[in-house]
Amino acid sequence: MDERLFEALLAYGLQSIPGLGSALFSCGSDVAFDLGQRGGQADIVGYQNHELVVECEVKLHSNIHWPQGRCQLDNYADFAPANAQLFLLTAQNRLAKIEKELREVRSGQRWTVLHDRTLREAVAQAAGPLPVGDGSAERLIYALARLVDTEAQDLA
């Protein structure tokens, strides 16, 4: 699966599924999520009262990039407020590799690593209190959960 497609679906899920952002990132329910600005922010960003409070970089297949000898995560951390939460989402079977790479990153201590099981648990937690509607939010939740399961199986 294409990581950009996954990022877009996750961003849409964070915008559409009540409580998903709070369950995944332990942030307030009033955080508004969107795709980050290419080159200057992580893949997904969350704002609270127009202030950046969450950044999440997705690394399901790809590795941490070091353009021009400087780590992309350091670039994102440098421009994020000091109190912003920084997350790196990866597949569970890549966890050891990503954590090893993260030890080489200057801002590594600011980044919290999440994996696909964490995302599955957050989706399941958010799915519980959904009000009955036209079914679109429920379908998105189940599609995201299936996508995460399929991705984990593909990477195994």
HELIX and SHEET records of a PDB file:
HELIX    1   1 GLU A    3  SER A   16  1                                  14    
HELIX    2   2 LEU A   20  PHE A   25  1                                   6    
HELIX    3   3 PRO A   67  GLY A   69  5                                   3    
HELIX    4   4 GLN A   72  PHE A   79  1                                   8    
HELIX    5   5 GLN A   92  ARG A   94  5                                   3    
HELIX    6   6 LEU A   95  LEU A  102  1                                   8    
HELIX    7   7 GLY A  108  ARG A  110  5                                   3    
HELIX    8   8 ASP A  116  ALA A  127  1                                  12    
HELIX    9   9 SER A  136  LEU A  155  1                                  20    
SHEET    1   A 5 ALA A  32  LEU A  35  0                                        
SHEET    2   A 5 ILE A  44  GLN A  48 -1                                        
SHEET    3   A 5 GLU A  51  LYS A  59 -1                                        
SHEET    4   A 5 GLN A  85  THR A  90  1                                        
SHEET    5   A 5 TRP A 111  HIS A 115  1                                        
END                                                                             
